[in-house]
Amino acid sequence: MSTKASDLLLLKNQAWADEMKAHDPDFFLRLANVQTPKFLWIGCADSRVPADAITGTRPGEIFVHRNVANLVVHTDLNMLSVLSYAVNVLEVDHVIVCGHHGCGGVHSAMGTKDLGLINKWLRNIKDVYATNRRELDAIEDPRRRGDRLVELNVIAQVRNLMKTTIIQRAWRKRNSPWLHAWVYDLNDGILHEFEAVAPGSPLEYPYELDVEGEVDPE
């Protein structure tokens, strides 16, 4: 029998499925027919921050999108498609942007090293740094400075969510979803909320759009 790491994952999957069916024989039958999550999670791709494990949720409870440094980029059709489906079809009640202390993407964005293709992605985090440079430059410890940028970044990404027509239309149509900026602390496993934005919260000019009429892609 092969002992490849991928085979071990398959064995663990079988054990997990057997355990789930032992506790609830109809679990997979219900899950196969419908999903009704109340949360969209926009998180970092870091393997140490799995949304379901750290929130104690089960399959079907959180709709998940992950990318490097949990960014909400207005030209990212992948993220926008997930956001549109979660908000307009699944009608989630909450959208959570979750970063984590010790984020490699955020710490990389603090430097000036040429990292190739990922430069274009990290530029979005550099913009957050530039906006908050006075506060960040005053933090002498590079690690703590990076962690503070993580916190400022999730707040900035929630602001980016507010600027999408997807969110603005949903607020106008059904007064939902709430938007949340969270950070996960790798040192103790605790989630911290840095901002919660209620549906219909005002945006500064000219970001608040006239969203009457038909739904568009973004």
C-alpha positions as CSV (number, residue, x, y, z in Angstrom):
1,M,0.0,0.0,0.0
2,S,1.3,3.5,-0.8
3,T,2.1,5.7,2.1
4,K,2.1,9.0,0.1
5,A,0.8,12.0,2.0
6,S,-2.1,12.3,-0.4
7,D,-3.2,8.7,0.4
8,L,-3.2,9.6,4.1
9,L,-5.6,12.4,3.4
10,L,-7.9,10.0,1.6
11,L,-7.8,7.6,4.6
12,K,-8.5,10.5,7.0
13,N,-11.4,11.6,4.8
14,Q,-12.9,8.1,5.0
15,A,-12.6,8.0,8.7
16,W,-14.2,11.5,9.0
17,A,-17.1,10.6,6.8
18,D,-17.7,7.4,8.7
19,E,-17.7,9.3,12.0
20,M,-20.1,11.9,10.7
21,K,-22.5,9.2,9.5
22,A,-22.3,7.4,12.8
23,H,-23.4,10.5,14.6
24,D,-26.0,11.6,12.0
25,P,-26.9,9.0,9.3
26,D,-28.7,11.6,7.2
27,F,-26.0,14.4,7.4
28,F,-24.6,14.0,3.9
29,L,-28.1,13.5,2.3
30,R,-29.2,16.8,3.8
31,L,-26.0,18.6,2.8
32,A,-26.1,17.3,-0.8
33,N,-29.6,18.9,-1.4
34,V,-29.1,22.4,-0.1
35,Q,-26.7,24.8,1.5
36,T,-28.0,27.7,3.6
37,P,-24.9,29.4,5.1
38,K,-25.4,32.6,7.0
39,F,-21.8,33.7,6.6
40,L,-19.4,34.5,3.8
41,W,-15.8,34.3,5.0
42,I,-13.1,36.1,3.0
43,G,-9.9,34.9,4.6
44,C,-6.2,34.4,4.0
45,A,-5.0,31.3,2.1
46,D,-2.6,30.5,4.9
47,S,-3.0,26.8,5.9
48,R,-3.0,27.7,9.6
49,V,-6.3,29.6,9.4
50,P,-9.1,27.2,8.3
51,A,-12.4,29.0,8.7
52,D,-14.5,26.0,9.9
53,A,-11.9,24.8,12.4
54,I,-11.3,28.1,14.1
55,T,-15.0,29.0,14.3
56,G,-16.2,25.5,15.4
57,T,-18.6,25.3,12.5
58,R,-19.7,22.4,10.3
59,P,-19.9,21.9,6.6
60,G,-22.7,24.0,5.1
61,E,-22.5,26.8,7.7
62,I,-19.8,29.1,6.1
63,F,-19.3,30.0,2.4
64,V,-15.6,30.5,2.0
65,H,-13.3,32.5,-0.3
66,R,-9.5,32.7,0.4
67,N,-6.6,34.5,-1.1
68,V,-3.2,35.8,-0.2
69,A,-3.7,38.3,2.7
70,N,-7.6,38.3,2.5
71,L,-7.9,41.1,0.0
72,V,-11.1,42.6,-1.6
73,V,-9.8,43.8,-4.9
74,H,-12.4,45.4,-7.3
75,T,-10.8,43.8,-10.4
76,D,-10.7,40.3,-8.9
77,L,-13.5,38.5,-10.8
78,N,-13.0,35.4,-8.6
79,M,-13.7,37.2,-5.4
80,L,-16.5,39.3,-6.9
81,S,-18.2,36.1,-8.2
82,V,-18.1,34.5,-4.8
83,L,-19.3,37.7,-3.2
84,S,-22.2,38.1,-5.7
85,Y,-23.3,34.4,-5.2
86,A,-23.1,34.6,-1.4
87,V,-25.0,37.9,-1.2
88,N,-27.5,37.6,-4.0
89,V,-28.2,33.9,-4.1
90,L,-27.4,32.5,-0.7
91,E,-28.4,35.8,0.9
92,V,-25.9,35.5,3.7
93,D,-26.4,37.8,6.7
94,H,-22.7,38.5,7.5
95,V,-19.6,38.9,5.4
96,I,-16.4,38.5,7.4
97,V,-13.0,39.6,6.3
98,C,-10.5,37.7,8.5
99,G,-6.8,38.3,8.5
100,H,-4.2,36.9,11.0
101,H,-1.2,38.1,12.9
102,G,2.0,36.9,11.4
103,C,0.6,37.1,7.8
104,G,3.5,36.5,5.3
105,G,1.8,38.4,2.6
106,V,1.3,41.5,4.8
107,H,4.8,41.4,6.1
108,S,6.2,41.0,2.6
109,A,4.2,44.1,1.5
110,M,6.0,46.1,4.1
111,G,9.3,45.7,2.3
112,T,10.8,46.9,-1.0
113,K,12.1,43.6,-2.3
114,D,11.1,42.7,-5.8
115,L,9.0,39.5,-5.5
116,G,8.0,39.1,-9.1
117,L,4.4,38.5,-10.1
118,I,3.0,38.8,-6.5
119,N,4.2,42.5,-6.5
120,K,0.9,43.3,-8.3
121,W,-1.2,41.7,-5.6
122,L,0.8,43.0,-2.7
123,R,0.5,46.5,-4.1
124,N,-3.0,46.6,-2.6
125,I,-1.5,46.1,0.9
126,K,1.2,48.7,0.2
127,D,-1.6,51.2,-0.4
128,V,-3.0,50.4,3.1
129,Y,0.5,51.0,4.5
130,A,0.9,54.3,2.7
131,T,-2.5,55.5,4.0
132,N,-1.5,54.7,7.6
133,R,2.2,55.4,7.3
134,R,2.5,57.8,10.2
135,E,1.0,55.4,12.6
136,L,2.9,52.4,11.3
137,D,6.3,54.1,11.1
138,A,6.0,55.0,14.8
139,I,6.0,51.3,15.7
140,E,9.6,50.3,16.2
141,D,9.1,46.5,16.5
142,P,8.8,45.2,12.9
143,R,6.7,42.2,14.0
144,R,4.2,44.4,15.9
145,R,4.2,46.9,13.0
146,G,3.3,44.0,10.7
147,D,0.5,42.8,13.0
148,R,-0.9,46.3,13.2
149,L,-0.9,46.5,9.4
150,V,-2.8,43.2,9.4
151,E,-5.5,44.9,11.6
152,L,-5.6,48.0,9.4
153,N,-5.8,45.8,6.3
154,V,-9.0,44.0,7.3
155,I,-10.6,47.3,8.1
156,A,-9.6,48.6,4.6
157,Q,-10.9,45.5,2.9
158,V,-14.3,46.0,4.7
159,R,-14.3,49.5,3.3
160,N,-13.6,48.0,-0.2
161,L,-16.7,45.7,0.3
162,M,-18.8,48.7,1.1
163,K,-17.8,50.3,-2.2
164,T,-19.1,47.4,-4.3
165,T,-22.5,47.7,-5.9
166,I,-23.1,44.1,-4.7
167,I,-23.1,45.2,-1.1
168,Q,-24.8,48.5,-1.7
169,R,-27.7,46.9,-3.7
170,A,-28.1,44.2,-1.0
171,W,-28.3,46.9,1.7
172,R,-30.9,48.8,-0.3
173,K,-32.9,45.7,-1.2
174,R,-32.9,43.7,2.1
175,N,-31.0,45.7,4.7
176,S,-28.3,43.0,4.9
177,P,-25.5,41.8,5.2
178,W,-23.4,43.1,8.1
179,L,-19.7,43.4,7.4
180,H,-17.0,42.4,9.9
181,A,-13.2,43.0,10.1
182,W,-11.7,40.2,12.2
183,V,-8.1,39.1,13.0
184,Y,-7.1,35.7,14.2
185,D,-4.2,35.5,16.6
186,L,-2.0,32.5,15.8
187,N,-0.5,32.6,19.3
188,D,-3.6,31.8,21.2
189,G,-6.2,30.8,18.6
190,I,-8.6,33.7,19.4
191,L,-10.5,35.8,16.9
192,H,-10.8,39.6,17.5
193,E,-13.3,41.9,15.9
194,F,-11.9,45.3,14.9
195,E,-14.9,46.7,13.1
196,A,-18.6,45.8,12.4
197,V,-20.4,47.7,9.8
198,A,-24.2,47.8,9.9
199,P,-26.2,47.5,6.7
200,G,-26.9,51.0,5.1
201,S,-23.9,52.6,6.7
202,P,-23.0,55.8,4.9
203,L,-20.1,56.1,2.5
204,E,-18.1,59.2,1.7
205,Y,-18.6,60.9,-1.7
206,P,-18.2,59.7,-4.4
207,Y,-18.3,56.0,-3.3
208,E,-22.0,55.8,-2.5
209,L,-23.6,54.9,-5.8
210,D,-27.1,55.1,-7.3
211,V,-27.9,51.4,-7.2
212,E,-31.6,51.5,-8.3
213,G,-32.5,49.2,-11.1
214,E,-31.2,45.8,-12.3
215,V,-28.4,43.9,-10.7
216,D,-25.1,44.2,-12.6
217,P,-21.9,42.0,-12.2
218,E,-20.3,44.4,-9.7
